[in-house]
Amino acid sequence: MSSSTETAACPFGHGAEAPAGHHGYEPFQMKDPFPAYAELRNEQPIMFDERVGYYVVSRYDDIKAVFDDWETFSSENAQAPVRKRGPQATKIMEEGGFTAYSGLSARRPPEHTRIRAVAQKAFTPRRYKALEPFIRQNVVDQLEAMLARPEHRGELVKDLAYTVPTVTILTLIGADVSQVDTFKRWSDSRAAMTWGDLSDEEQIPHAHNLVEYWQECQRLVRVAHEEGGDNLTADLVRAQRDGAEISDHEIASILYSLLFAGHETTTTLIANSLRVLLARPEQWQQLVEEPKKIPAAIDEVLRFSGSIVGWRRKALKDTEVGGVKIPEGSELLLLMGSANRDAARFEDGEEFDISRGNAREHLSFGFGIHYCLGNMLAKLQAKIALEEVARLAPNLTLESPEGIEFRENISFRVPETVPVSWEA
């Protein structure tokens, strides 16, 4: 069963049709990139795309090998703006004291190793266990509010996926949970400025948002020093006081990453899980009848329709990928969304199958030293969301799947809406 045709909106960029010779691949368009991915894998698995200046890598084995070789392929460009910041945005950010840097994903050993060792201690099973009842109640509250509507219509991004992961991550780090919309606005600006295709003029409001975002991260560290608390930020500050080698700026940078990655990709995972499953009623019904199958289904969603479909690396020396010479200094775009459907790794990779035996081999969380630190929390929230939807609203119907729109950018495949209805 192949994926349905999907349409796209364009809030982040100015995508143009792919010129001849690019196998239909359009870097910023997320409408339905999978046919182009398949053509790339078959025809030109390592393609230089002069429109963005990246070697585009599309096969599973090649991408996994690049992720695994951090000494050759640096992560230093993972958080760099795809499009250069304009002079006005640069001025705004400099005058606003914006000095944020990646928490972990763009850092290299030994710095990455040192900071990850400290951060990992704050991502404890105890914290996850303590959060689980809170997450479940939040999911139930959101669903019951939606289901109480007399018109029997809802929208699962706004009504469920938008709020739940954001409240979770704000609670985890000790931020104000009443400011969900503010943190989402900042996160949208980070996505647009880092992975979008904005004109100089379009960058200006986002630059102001990023200054506010960074100032809040620094404020949270100051509060943790002054007041302590039972949250991840306070844990990192206590670790620093106990001798861990981590600075306030590095703690603030971890928050800068978590306040984006800690909810945006999970919002997308929950939305995509329900979008993909409700479009396949026979597989959704299996989960309604046997909820124990939900964790495996989430891995299949991550493989088939992951939140992140492209990530970046930089070659530190002359090398080769898939037999193609890659000069020192070259930048690579790794299409995990393509790798995850590669028939060389996943039989019938274009089909969605919750009983797939090797779905967990997907690359949606990366691979190697930069494997996503928050993967367990993301999957926990998606699992709880699917369990409660299956219990409270098993007969949801996906409305107009062909009309679902996706944001344009180079890395994230984010559905704007997931409209649903239900019988009285």
DOTOR-671325 format. One record per residue (C-alpha): y, z, x. Coordinates in steps of 0.02 Angstrom, whole numbers, plus 50000, padded with zeros to 5 digits. Each point is the difference from the previous one (the first is absolute). Example, Ala and Ser with C-alpha at 12.3 -4.5 7.8 and 13.67 -1.06 7.14 Angstrom:
REM DOTOR-671325
<pt yy="49775" zz="50390" xx="50615"/>
<pt yy="50172" zz="49967" xx="50069"/>
REM end
This chain:
REM DOTOR-671325
<pt yy="50000" zz="50000" xx="50000"/>
<pt yy="50157" zz="49944" xx="50088"/>
<pt yy="50172" zz="50077" xx="49985"/>
<pt yy="50114" zz="49941" xx="49862"/>
<pt yy="50155" zz="49895" xx="50030"/>
<pt yy="50150" zz="50112" xx="50034"/>
<pt yy="50187" zz="49967" xx="49999"/>
<pt yy="50136" zz="50073" xx="50112"/>
<pt yy="50177" zz="50062" xx="49996"/>
<pt yy="50117" zz="49992" xx="50149"/>
<pt yy="50102" zz="50160" xx="50020"/>
<pt yy="49982" zz="50008" xx="50190"/>
<pt yy="50021" zz="49825" xx="50064"/>
<pt yy="50032" zz="49815" xx="49997"/>
<pt yy="49822" zz="49931" xx="50014"/>
<pt yy="49985" zz="49814" xx="50024"/>
<pt yy="49851" zz="49889" xx="49972"/>
<pt yy="49885" zz="49986" xx="50150"/>
<pt yy="50029" zz="49840" xx="50098"/>
<pt yy="49857" zz="49881" xx="50035"/>
<pt yy="49883" zz="50066" xx="50133"/>
<pt yy="50010" zz="50183" xx="49948"/>
<pt yy="49850" zz="49991" xx="49884"/>
<pt yy="50100" zz="50060" xx="49850"/>
<pt yy="50043" zz="50165" xx="50084"/>
<pt yy="50170" zz="50068" xx="49949"/>
<pt yy="50042" zz="50159" xx="50099"/>
<pt yy="50106" zz="50091" xx="49872"/>
<pt yy="49915" zz="49946" xx="49839"/>
<pt yy="49871" zz="50116" xx="49924"/>
<pt yy="49968" zz="49907" xx="49838"/>
<pt yy="49821" zz="49952" xx="50044"/>
<pt yy="49983" zz="49984" xx="50189"/>
<pt yy="49810" zz="49997" xx="50002"/>
<pt yy="49969" zz="49812" xx="49988"/>
<pt yy="50116" zz="49975" xx="50149"/>
<pt yy="49911" zz="50140" xx="50094"/>
<pt yy="49833" zz="49914" xx="49971"/>
<pt yy="50069" zz="49835" xx="50063"/>
<pt yy="50069" zz="50084" xx="50155"/>
<pt yy="49832" zz="50082" xx="50037"/>
<pt yy="49911" zz="49834" xx="49982"/>
<pt yy="50126" zz="49884" xx="50082"/>
<pt yy="50112" zz="50095" xx="50120"/>
<pt yy="49954" zz="50184" xx="50017"/>
<pt yy="50132" zz="50025" xx="50135"/>
<pt yy="50158" zz="49907" xx="49946"/>
<pt yy="50173" zz="50013" xx="50075"/>
<pt yy="50127" zz="50006" xx="49859"/>
<pt yy="50170" zz="49951" xx="50069"/>
<pt yy="50086" zz="50055" xx="49839"/>
<pt yy="49972" zz="50183" xx="50044"/>
<pt yy="49953" zz="49987" xx="50184"/>
<pt yy="49825" zz="50076" xx="49983"/>
<pt yy="49825" zz="49947" xx="50044"/>
<pt yy="49915" zz="50022" xx="49831"/>
<pt yy="49822" zz="50067" xx="50018"/>
<pt yy="49886" zz="49987" xx="49848"/>
<pt yy="49818" zz="50034" xx="50047"/>
<pt yy="49919" zz="50172" xx="49989"/>
<pt yy="49924" zz="50009" xx="50174"/>
<pt yy="50160" zz="49941" xx="50085"/>
<pt yy="50108" zz="50125" xx="49906"/>
<pt yy="49883" zz="50146" xx="50030"/>
<pt yy="49995" zz="49957" xx="50186"/>
<pt yy="50190" zz="49997" xx="50010"/>
<pt yy="50014" zz="50168" xx="49911"/>
<pt yy="49871" zz="50074" xx="50118"/>
<pt yy="50086" zz="49942" xx="50161"/>
<pt yy="50160" zz="50102" xx="50000"/>
<pt yy="50024" zz="49977" xx="50187"/>
<pt yy="50021" zz="49812" xx="49978"/>
<pt yy="50073" zz="49994" xx="49825"/>
<pt yy="50142" zz="50125" xx="49980"/>
<pt yy="50051" zz="50073" xx="49832"/>
<pt yy="50181" zz="50012" xx="50057"/>
<pt yy="50056" zz="49863" xx="49878"/>
<pt yy="49909" zz="50071" xx="49847"/>
<pt yy="50160" zz="50076" xx="49929"/>
<pt yy="50126" zz="49877" xx="50070"/>
<pt yy="50103" zz="49899" xx="49875"/>
<pt yy="49922" zz="49831" xx="49967"/>
<pt yy="50176" zz="49929" xx="49981"/>
<pt yy="50133" zz="50059" xx="50123"/>
<pt yy="50126" zz="50124" xx="49930"/>
<pt yy="50171" zz="49925" xx="49969"/>
<pt yy="50158" zz="50070" xx="50081"/>
<pt yy="50060" zz="50093" xx="49845"/>
<pt yy="49832" zz="50086" xx="49970"/>
<pt yy="49988" zz="50043" xx="50185"/>
<pt yy="50174" zz="50078" xx="49997"/>
<pt yy="49960" zz="50103" xx="49844"/>
<pt yy="49840" zz="50067" xx="50076"/>
<pt yy="50075" zz="50038" xx="50170"/>
<pt yy="50151" zz="50090" xx="49925"/>
<pt yy="49883" zz="50095" xx="49884"/>
<pt yy="49898" zz="50067" xx="50146"/>
<pt yy="49843" zz="49905" xx="49954"/>
<pt yy="49878" zz="50024" xx="50144"/>
<pt yy="49836" zz="50007" xx="49902"/>
<pt yy="49846" zz="49936" xx="50085"/>
<pt yy="49821" zz="49979" xx="49946"/>
<pt yy="49901" zz="50158" xx="49971"/>
<pt yy="49841" zz="49928" xx="50076"/>
<pt yy="49965" zz="49819" xx="49954"/>
<pt yy="50120" zz="49922" xx="50127"/>
<pt yy="49970" zz="50124" xx="50141"/>
<pt yy="49883" zz="49973" xx="50148"/>
<pt yy="49895" zz="50120" xx="50103"/>
<pt yy="50032" zz="50122" xx="50077"/>
<pt yy="50144" zz="50035" xx="49879"/>
<pt yy="49895" zz="49948" xx="49850"/>
<pt yy="49854" zz="50107" xx="50056"/>
<pt yy="50110" zz="50154" xx="50024"/>
<pt yy="50090" zz="49987" xx="49832"/>
<pt yy="49845" zz="49953" xx="49899"/>
<pt yy="49905" zz="50150" xx="50069"/>
<pt yy="50136" zz="50115" xx="49932"/>
<pt yy="50022" zz="49908" xx="49834"/>
<pt yy="49813" zz="49992" xx="49967"/>
<pt yy="49991" zz="50189" xx="49998"/>
<pt yy="50122" zz="50002" xx="49854"/>
<pt yy="49892" zz="49879" xx="49898"/>
<pt yy="49868" zz="50131" xx="49966"/>
<pt yy="49859" zz="50002" xx="49870"/>
<pt yy="50076" zz="50164" xx="49941"/>
<pt yy="50161" zz="49911" xx="49951"/>
<pt yy="49905" zz="49861" xx="49910"/>
<pt yy="49893" zz="50126" xx="49907"/>
<pt yy="50154" zz="50099" xx="49949"/>
<pt yy="50087" zz="49842" xx="49939"/>
<pt yy="49855" zz="49930" xx="49897"/>
<pt yy="50025" zz="50103" xx="49840"/>
<pt yy="50187" zz="49967" xx="50010"/>
<pt yy="49971" zz="49812" xx="50017"/>
<pt yy="49877" zz="49998" xx="49856"/>
<pt yy="50117" zz="50094" xx="49884"/>
<pt yy="50142" zz="49883" xx="50046"/>
<pt yy="49889" zz="49849" xx="49960"/>
<pt yy="49949" zz="50076" xx="49833"/>
<pt yy="50180" zz="50040" xx="49955"/>
<pt yy="50058" zz="49823" xx="50040"/>
<pt yy="49857" zz="49920" xx="49904"/>
<pt yy="50019" zz="50111" xx="49846"/>
<pt yy="50185" zz="49961" xx="49993"/>
<pt yy="49962" zz="49814" xx="50005"/>
<pt yy="49860" zz="50011" xx="49872"/>
<pt yy="50112" zz="50095" xx="49878"/>
<pt yy="50109" zz="49846" xx="49974"/>
<pt yy="49989" zz="49936" xx="49822"/>
<pt yy="50011" zz="49818" xx="50056"/>
<pt yy="49835" zz="50019" xx="50098"/>
<pt yy="50070" zz="49910" xx="50151"/>
<pt yy="50029" zz="50059" xx="50177"/>
<pt yy="50032" zz="49943" xx="50176"/>
<pt yy="49889" zz="50080" xx="50132"/>
<pt yy="50118" zz="49982" xx="50148"/>
<pt yy="50145" zz="50089" xx="49914"/>
<pt yy="49895" zz="50115" xx="49892"/>
<pt yy="49874" zz="50058" xx="50131"/>
<pt yy="49995" zz="49923" xx="50173"/>
<pt yy="50187" zz="50016" xx="50034"/>
<pt yy="50014" zz="50188" xx="49980"/>
<pt yy="49834" zz="50078" xx="50047"/>
<pt yy="49989" zz="49957" xx="50187"/>
<pt yy="50186" zz="50030" xx="50025"/>
<pt yy="49991" zz="50176" xx="49926"/>
<pt yy="49845" zz="50032" xx="50106"/>
<pt yy="50080" zz="49952" xx="50165"/>
<pt yy="50164" zz="50090" xx="49959"/>
<pt yy="49899" zz="50157" xx="49962"/>
<pt yy="49898" zz="49979" xx="50159"/>
<pt yy="50153" zz="49992" xx="50113"/>
<pt yy="50109" zz="50124" xx="49905"/>
<pt yy="50128" zz="49879" xx="49928"/>
<pt yy="50085" zz="50007" xx="49829"/>
<pt yy="49876" zz="49934" xx="49871"/>
<pt yy="50140" zz="49969" xx="49875"/>
<pt yy="50067" zz="49860" xx="50111"/>
<pt yy="49860" zz="49874" xx="49975"/>
<pt yy="50119" zz="49858" xx="49957"/>
<pt yy="50108" zz="50034" xx="50153"/>
<pt yy="49852" zz="49997" xx="50119"/>
<pt yy="49934" zz="49842" xx="49916"/>
<pt yy="50170" zz="49918" xx="50022"/>
<pt yy="50002" zz="50044" xx="50184"/>
<pt yy="49822" zz="49937" xx="50020"/>
<pt yy="50042" zz="49835" xx="49916"/>
<pt yy="50142" zz="49979" xx="50124"/>
<pt yy="49887" zz="50037" xx="50146"/>
<pt yy="49876" zz="49869" xx="49941"/>
<pt yy="50137" zz="49872" xx="49972"/>
<pt yy="50084" zz="50030" xx="50168"/>
<pt yy="49839" zz="50006" xx="50102"/>
<pt yy="49884" zz="49873" xx="49919"/>
<pt yy="50115" zz="49897" xx="49890"/>
<pt yy="50104" zz="49843" xx="50025"/>
<pt yy="50178" zz="50057" xx="49958"/>
<pt yy="50165" zz="49917" xx="50037"/>
<pt yy="50129" zz="50100" xx="50098"/>
<pt yy="50094" zz="50037" xx="49839"/>
<pt yy="49843" zz="50057" xx="49908"/>
<pt yy="49962" zz="50124" xx="50140"/>
<pt yy="50159" zz="50103" xx="49973"/>
<pt yy="49947" zz="50113" xx="49854"/>
<pt yy="49829" zz="50026" xx="50079"/>
<pt yy="50082" zz="50053" xx="50163"/>
<pt yy="50096" zz="50137" xx="49907"/>
<pt yy="49838" zz="50057" xx="49919"/>
<pt yy="49910" zz="50011" xx="50167"/>
<pt yy="50138" zz="50110" xx="50071"/>
<pt yy="49979" zz="50119" xx="49852"/>
<pt yy="49811" zz="49994" xx="50019"/>
<pt yy="50007" zz="50047" xx="50185"/>
<pt yy="50126" zz="50139" xx="49970"/>
<pt yy="49882" zz="50076" xx="49871"/>
<pt yy="49854" zz="49996" xx="50124"/>
<pt yy="50107" zz="50093" xx="50127"/>
<pt yy="50056" zz="50125" xx="49868"/>
<pt yy="49819" zz="50039" xx="49953"/>
<pt yy="49962" zz="50044" xx="50181"/>
<pt yy="50152" zz="50115" xx="50009"/>
<pt yy="49946" zz="50087" xx="49839"/>
<pt yy="49825" zz="50026" xx="50069"/>
<pt yy="50075" zz="50083" xx="50155"/>
<pt yy="50112" zz="50112" xx="49896"/>
<pt yy="49886" zz="50043" xx="49854"/>
<pt yy="49821" zz="49958" xx="50049"/>
<pt yy="49888" zz="49963" xx="49852"/>
<pt yy="49826" zz="49946" xx="49950"/>
<pt yy="50013" zz="49814" xx="50028"/>
<pt yy="49964" zz="49867" xx="50130"/>
<pt yy="50177" zz="50001" xx="50072"/>
<pt yy="49993" zz="50187" xx="50028"/>
<pt yy="49826" zz="49981" xx="50077"/>
<pt yy="50070" zz="49877" xx="50128"/>
<pt yy="50148" zz="50114" xx="50040"/>
<pt yy="49882" zz="50148" xx="50023"/>
<pt yy="49890" zz="49895" xx="50114"/>
<pt yy="50154" zz="49959" xx="50103"/>
<pt yy="50045" zz="50184" xx="50014"/>
<pt yy="49821" zz="50039" xx="50051"/>
<pt yy="50015" zz="49881" xx="50146"/>
<pt yy="49950" zz="49831" xx="49929"/>
<pt yy="50092" zz="49859" xx="50089"/>
<pt yy="50098" zz="49924" xx="49858"/>
<pt yy="50189" zz="49989" xx="49978"/>
<pt yy="50106" zz="50019" xx="49843"/>
<pt yy="50039" zz="49814" xx="50009"/>
<pt yy="49815" zz="49960" xx="50005"/>
<pt yy="49965" zz="50115" xx="49852"/>
<pt yy="50141" zz="49916" xx="49902"/>
<pt yy="49927" zz="49830" xx="50047"/>
<pt yy="49831" zz="50054" xx="49931"/>
<pt yy="50088" zz="50045" xx="49838"/>
<pt yy="50091" zz="49833" xx="50002"/>
<pt yy="49829" zz="49916" xx="50005"/>
<pt yy="49915" zz="50115" xx="49874"/>
<pt yy="50141" zz="49986" xx="49874"/>
<pt yy="49961" zz="49815" xx="49994"/>
<pt yy="49817" zz="49974" xx="50044"/>
<pt yy="49948" zz="50162" xx="49916"/>
<pt yy="50037" zz="49934" xx="49826"/>
<pt yy="50045" zz="49814" xx="49998"/>
<pt yy="49829" zz="49937" xx="50051"/>
<pt yy="49914" zz="50127" xx="49887"/>
<pt yy="50108" zz="49946" xx="49853"/>
<pt yy="49941" zz="49823" xx="50037"/>
<pt yy="49818" zz="50055" xx="50021"/>
<pt yy="49998" zz="50086" xx="49830"/>
<pt yy="50088" zz="49853" xx="49917"/>
<pt yy="49886" zz="49871" xx="50081"/>
<pt yy="49844" zz="50101" xx="49960"/>
<pt yy="50041" zz="50002" xx="49815"/>
<pt yy="50065" zz="49821" xx="49999"/>
<pt yy="49843" zz="49929" xx="50082"/>
<pt yy="49876" zz="50107" xx="49904"/>
<pt yy="50077" zz="49979" xx="49827"/>
<pt yy="49997" zz="49812" xx="50029"/>
<pt yy="49810" zz="50017" xx="50018"/>
<pt yy="49948" zz="50102" xx="49847"/>
<pt yy="49814" zz="49999" xx="50041"/>
<pt yy="50031" zz="50082" xx="50170"/>
<pt yy="50129" zz="50121" xx="49928"/>
<pt yy="49872" zz="50052" xx="49868"/>
<pt yy="49877" zz="50044" xx="50139"/>
<pt yy="50127" zz="50124" xx="50069"/>
<pt yy="50035" zz="50071" xx="49827"/>
<pt yy="49814" zz="50032" xx="49978"/>
<pt yy="49966" zz="50054" xx="50180"/>
<pt yy="50157" zz="50075" xx="50080"/>
<pt yy="49900" zz="50038" xx="50159"/>
<pt yy="50019" zz="49814" xx="50040"/>
<pt yy="50189" zz="50016" xx="50012"/>
<pt yy="50013" zz="50035" xx="50188"/>
<pt yy="49901" zz="49842" xx="50041"/>
<pt yy="50107" zz="49902" xx="49877"/>
<pt yy="50158" zz="50059" xx="50089"/>
<pt yy="49934" zz="49934" xx="50165"/>
<pt yy="49965" zz="49833" xx="49916"/>
<pt yy="50179" zz="49997" xx="49933"/>
<pt yy="50064" zz="50037" xx="50176"/>
<pt yy="49897" zz="49855" xx="50063"/>
<pt yy="50038" zz="49877" xx="49862"/>
<pt yy="50181" zz="50043" xx="49961"/>
<pt yy="50067" zz="50119" xx="50131"/>
<pt yy="50177" zz="50070" xx="50001"/>
<pt yy="50031" zz="49931" xx="50175"/>
<pt yy="49947" zz="49821" xx="50035"/>
<pt yy="50087" zz="49972" xx="50167"/>
<pt yy="50043" zz="50107" xx="50151"/>
<pt yy="50077" zz="49962" xx="50169"/>
<pt yy="49958" zz="50015" xx="50185"/>
<pt yy="50078" zz="49939" xx="50164"/>
<pt yy="49904" zz="49930" xx="50150"/>
<pt yy="50042" zz="50095" xx="50159"/>
<pt yy="49920" zz="49871" xx="50114"/>
<pt yy="49931" zz="49824" xx="49996"/>
<pt yy="49841" zz="50007" xx="49899"/>
<pt yy="49892" zz="49910" xx="49873"/>
<pt yy="49956" zz="50028" xx="49818"/>
<pt yy="49859" zz="49900" xx="49924"/>
<pt yy="50004" zz="49881" xx="50148"/>
<pt yy="50187" zz="49965" xx="49980"/>
<pt yy="50116" zz="50042" xx="50145"/>
<pt yy="50132" zz="50130" xx="49954"/>
<pt yy="50143" zz="50015" xx="50127"/>
<pt yy="50069" zz="50168" xx="50053"/>
<pt yy="50137" zz="50059" xx="49881"/>
<pt yy="49931" zz="49904" xx="49851"/>
<pt yy="50001" zz="50085" xx="49831"/>
<pt yy="49850" zz="49995" xx="49884"/>
<pt yy="49987" zz="50019" xx="49812"/>
<pt yy="49827" zz="50064" xx="49954"/>
<pt yy="49952" zz="49949" xx="49823"/>
<pt yy="49887" zz="50142" xx="49947"/>
<pt yy="50005" zz="49930" xx="49823"/>
<pt yy="49913" zz="49845" xx="50071"/>
<pt yy="49880" zz="50096" xx="50112"/>
<pt yy="49943" zz="50104" xx="49851"/>
<pt yy="49937" zz="49842" xx="49914"/>
<pt yy="49924" zz="49918" xx="50153"/>
<pt yy="49826" zz="49938" xx="49952"/>
<pt yy="49942" zz="50032" xx="50179"/>
<pt yy="50013" zz="50187" xx="49960"/>
<pt yy="49997" zz="50010" xx="49810"/>
<pt yy="49878" zz="49891" xx="49905"/>
<pt yy="50088" zz="49912" xx="49856"/>
<pt yy="50160" zz="50081" xx="50063"/>
<pt yy="50108" zz="49918" xx="49866"/>
<pt yy="49902" zz="50091" xx="49865"/>
<pt yy="50039" zz="50177" xx="49941"/>
<pt yy="49844" zz="50109" xx="49989"/>
<pt yy="50005" zz="50190" xx="49988"/>
<pt yy="49817" zz="50007" xx="50055"/>
<pt yy="50037" zz="49911" xx="50166"/>
<pt yy="49905" zz="50090" xx="50137"/>
<pt yy="50123" zz="49979" xx="50144"/>
<pt yy="50169" zz="50012" xx="49913"/>
<pt yy="50047" zz="50147" xx="50112"/>
<pt yy="50008" zz="49882" xx="50148"/>
<pt yy="50167" zz="49934" xx="49936"/>
<pt yy="50149" zz="50005" xx="50119"/>
<pt yy="50130" zz="50057" xx="49873"/>
<pt yy="50027" zz="50163" xx="50094"/>
<pt yy="50002" zz="49912" xx="50168"/>
<pt yy="49874" zz="50037" xx="50138"/>
<pt yy="49996" zz="50093" xx="50165"/>
<pt yy="50126" zz="50129" xx="50059"/>
<pt yy="50125" zz="49958" xx="49863"/>
<pt yy="49877" zz="50019" xx="49855"/>
<pt yy="50101" zz="50068" xx="49853"/>
<pt yy="50018" zz="50189" xx="50014"/>
<pt yy="50026" zz="50020" xx="49813"/>
<pt yy="49854" zz="49894" xx="49941"/>
<pt yy="49906" zz="50148" xx="49922"/>
<pt yy="50151" zz="50055" xx="49899"/>
<pt yy="50031" zz="49823" xx="49936"/>
<pt yy="49818" zz="49979" xx="49945"/>
<pt yy="49998" zz="50173" xx="49922"/>
<pt yy="50150" zz="49959" xx="49890"/>
<pt yy="49929" zz="49831" xx="49950"/>
<pt yy="49833" zz="50083" xx="49958"/>
<pt yy="50083" zz="50131" xx="49890"/>
<pt yy="50106" zz="49868" xx="49913"/>
<pt yy="49848" zz="49892" xx="49959"/>
<pt yy="49898" zz="50150" xx="49943"/>
<pt yy="50134" zz="50057" xx="49879"/>
<pt yy="50038" zz="49826" xx="49933"/>
<pt yy="49813" zz="49975" xx="49972"/>
<pt yy="49992" zz="50167" xx="49909"/>
<pt yy="50160" zz="49994" xx="49898"/>
<pt yy="50029" zz="49814" xx="49975"/>
<pt yy="49836" zz="49907" xx="50029"/>
<pt yy="50049" zz="49858" xx="49883"/>
<pt yy="50162" zz="49945" xx="50081"/>
<pt yy="50030" zz="49813" xx="49992"/>
<pt yy="50094" zz="49910" xx="50139"/>
<pt yy="50140" zz="49896" xx="49923"/>
<pt yy="50047" zz="49828" xx="50070"/>
<pt yy="49919" zz="50017" xx="50171"/>
<pt yy="50061" zz="49826" xx="50044"/>
<pt yy="50179" zz="50062" xx="49978"/>
<pt yy="49992" zz="50142" xx="50125"/>
<pt yy="50133" zz="49980" xx="50134"/>
<pt yy="49988" zz="50049" xx="50184"/>
<pt yy="50138" zz="50045" xx="50121"/>
<pt yy="50037" zz="49882" xx="50142"/>
<pt yy="49985" zz="50063" xx="50178"/>
<pt yy="49888" zz="49966" xx="50148"/>
<pt yy="49880" zz="50148" xx="49993"/>
<pt yy="49981" zz="50085" xx="49830"/>
<pt yy="49923" zz="49931" xx="49840"/>
<pt yy="50084" zz="50104" xx="49866"/>
<pt yy="49983" zz="49964" xx="49813"/>
<pt yy="50164" zz="50028" xx="49909"/>
<pt yy="49916" zz="50044" xx="49835"/>
<pt yy="49827" zz="50030" xx="49927"/>
<pt yy="50028" zz="49989" xx="49810"/>
<pt yy="49865" zz="50073" xx="49887"/>
<pt yy="49966" zz="50033" xx="49818"/>
<pt yy="49872" zz="50099" xx="49900"/>
<pt yy="49933" zz="50016" xx="49825"/>
<pt yy="50065" zz="50134" xx="49883"/>
REM end
